[in-house]
Amino acid sequence: MTANETEIRSAWPEIRDSIREIHELVRSDLAPGEFHNELLRRIHAALGSRFARIWVVTAGGNLQLAHEMGRRELAVENGADEQRQRRALLEQALQSGREIVVPPGTNAQHNGAPSNPSDCLLVIFPIVVDSAPVGVIELGQDTGARMAERGNVVRFLAEIAELVGEYHRRRELQRLRERATAWSDLDRFGRRVHQSLDLKRIGYEIVNEGRLYLGCDRLSLAVCRGRSCRILAMSGLDSTHRRANSVRLIERLATSVVRVGEPCLYPARDHDLTPQVEKAAMLYCDESYAKRLLVILLNEPADEPAEGRRPARYLGVLIAEQFNAEHFGDTFHDRLDAVRDHSALALQKAMEHHRVFLLPVLRVVGSLWELVRHRAPFRSAAVAAFLAALICAALLVPADFALEGRGALQPQVRREIFARADGVVNEVHVQPGDRVRQGAVLAVLDNPQLEFRIAGVEGELQSVRTKLSAIEAAKLGNLSARGRDPARSPFSATDEEELKEWLRSLEQQRELLNARKNDLQICSPIAGQVITWNVEPRLASRPLSVGDVLMTVADLDGPWILEVSMHEDRIGHVLSAQAKLGDDLPVEFVLATDPAIVHHGTIEDVGLTTEMDERDQSIVLVTVRFDRRAIQSPLRPGATVTAKIRCGQKPIGYVWLHDLIEFVQRRVLFKL
């Protein structure tokens, strides 16, 4: 047995272990960089090579050094010519698909053979996957090292190349699976957001399906309304309340981003956000506890060429949020463009469809046209006759015209108790439901500053009175003494008058301050019952200013009224009916706690002014009187009521479509 064979047999267990470890590497999910590092480390350890390198083929078809291990100071690469020769050898092995082995000390530049002036064996082995070259393994092997025989090295590298090819095949299969999954998710997202033209439904499809596709924690959609934005949908929520603080802040953020015209990533690097956008993003993140925020602009898709394209119009914005991570997922930015493009196109079509004038009417007309077009002539005539009869009935048949509004039951005699002076609530003498008489003390305020001022005025009064007493005593002593000149008295008549005037002023101040002190006692202006809930815990030690409401006292045993909030655009019908039928129009109402029983009343008064309700809508209050004895259930102040005001009779078509008719009159005929 030769020495070389003995060396191979002694090294074989370690080589076999290296191959087994490389098998495990191939089956792992290591990234290419980590895989190449571990692969070269095991090759270098198994072969005892001077250096080992692995080259990969880039997307452009060029060779790029992926990783290397061992000595880099090789004589063969000292010059530019040697480097070009080395790269030519790599490309030759890659194109031929066969290994290239160049012995040490080879200098064959004259006959075109490979050149290797170094003192190590140069082995170049290509990596081919399904007839496609993917990389090259390059080794510099000492001739005295184990497995230095070129045949053994080539066989070992062939085994390694096969394993590396299997790794690349697994990576490619995984990549194809991920791409197929991504295409399937994108297809699902596209089908869901384009399946309808209803604006609200499209908004919720975009945010719910988009959140799943992007992998973010929450996705919101705001649409542009003039120069501002309004939230259309938020993922995970069935509806949004515009008065909520988080909704108002996210709308403010969306409006700021649209006005700036640039997407927003918060927190941003190097503070590259405009001040108004950064402030809006900071306020919203503080409210929603989002750690990462991205606002994406949705531009109106344009079919015009770039040179003739008009300025982009923004349809809305998408707001993506992360609550539990500082960054978005790995696939987020890769899928963001698809979500933005599909969302913009679906939103544009839905908004164009939503702006169609008289859309519900046109849908009905279209359905009837399809019905007539595909029927026989006699059936078409029957349908036309039915429609004519329906129109005549709508114009001629009378029906009761009632206007609906929401209201609340209230005692007719009730008073809100206000603070008449500044102070801190020191005592609360009543509890919810307590009956109080007129003038009874409800609460007592404490104002140390007022007490201090009263004490100061009292002190000044005492001082002035002392001075006046001294003047009186001096005058009496001067008159009783014989031979004394009155002109030589230390006090003049002017001093006495000034002190008296000052005394009168101080007494007036004391009266005013005492009146303010009396105002610290909050008394009931009427006899009744305290109907404010949780009075003492809400008022205890609370600082108050003049005009703050403390509680409400009402006479629950007296008459009750119904206050109905009618929209401003409906109050004209009520006034017209009063002019025609009389002021006492009949009213029907049901309690929210007992909707099965209908109660009756009549209008007592119609408000003269327009007010704004909690939804910022213009309303007019209508007061309705009723017989409280007709209601068997206990009456609660503020109980919700749904009321209908009977305004006589009108054609049944107008009763059904009066909202649409008034809309056309305001929005179409008035503009014409």
Sequence and secondary structure as in RCSB ss.txt:
>XXXX:A:sequence
MTANETEIRSAWPEIRDSIREIHELVRSDLAPGEFHNELLRRIHAALGSRFARIWVVTAGGNLQLAHEMGRRELA
VENGADEQRQRRALLEQALQSGREIVVPPGTNAQHNGAPSNPSDCLLVIFPIVVDSAPVGVIELGQDTGARMAER
GNVVRFLAEIAELVGEYHRRRELQRLRERATAWSDLDRFGRRVHQSLDLKRIGYEIVNEGRLYLGCDRLSLAVCR
GRSCRILAMSGLDSTHRRANSVRLIERLATSVVRVGEPCLYPARDHDLTPQVEKAAMLYCDESYAKRLLVILLNE
PADEPAEGRRPARYLGVLIAEQFNAEHFGDTFHDRLDAVRDHSALALQKAMEHHRVFLLPVLRVVGSLWELVRHR
APFRSAAVAAFLAALICAALLVPADFALEGRGALQPQVRREIFARADGVVNEVHVQPGDRVRQGAVLAVLDNPQL
EFRIAGVEGELQSVRTKLSAIEAAKLGNLSARGRDPARSPFSATDEEELKEWLRSLEQQRELLNARKNDLQICSP
IAGQVITWNVEPRLASRPLSVGDVLMTVADLDGPWILEVSMHEDRIGHVLSAQAKLGDDLPVEFVLATDPAIVHH
GTIEDVGLTTEMDERDQSIVLVTVRFDRRAIQSPLRPGATVTAKIRCGQKPIGYVWLHDLIEFVQRRVLFKL
>XXXX:A:secstr
  HHHHHHHHHHHHHHHHHHHHHHHHHS   HHHHHHHHHHHHHHHHT SEEEEEEE TTS EEEEEEEE    G
GGSSHHHHHHHHHHHHHHHHH S EEE TTB  TTTT   B SSEEEEEEEEEETTEEEEEEEEEEETTSTT SH
HHHHHHHHHHHHHHHHHHHHHHHHHHHHHHHHHHHHHHHHHHHTS   HHHHHHHHHHHHHHHHT SEEEEEEEE
TTEEEEEEETT S   TTSHHHHHHHHHHHHHHHHTS EEES GGG S HHHHHHHHHHHHHHT SEEEEEEEE 
   S GGG     EEEEEEEEESS SS  TTHHHHHHHHHHHHHHHHHHHHHHHTSTTHHHHHHHHHHHHHHHTS
 HHHHHHHHHHHHHHHHHHHHSEEEEEEEEEEEEEESSEEEEE SS EEEEEE   TT EE TT EEEEEE HHH
HHHHHHHHHHHHHHHHHHHHHHHHHHHHHHSTT  GGG SS HHHHHHHHHHHHHHHHHHHHHHHHHHTTEEE S
SSEEE  SSHHHHHTT EE TT EEEEEE TTS EEEEEEEETTTHHHHHHHHHHH S  EEEEEETTEEEEEEE
EEEEEE SS EE TTS EEEEEEEE  GGG  S   TT EEEEEEEEEEEEHHHHHHHHHHHHHIIIIITT 
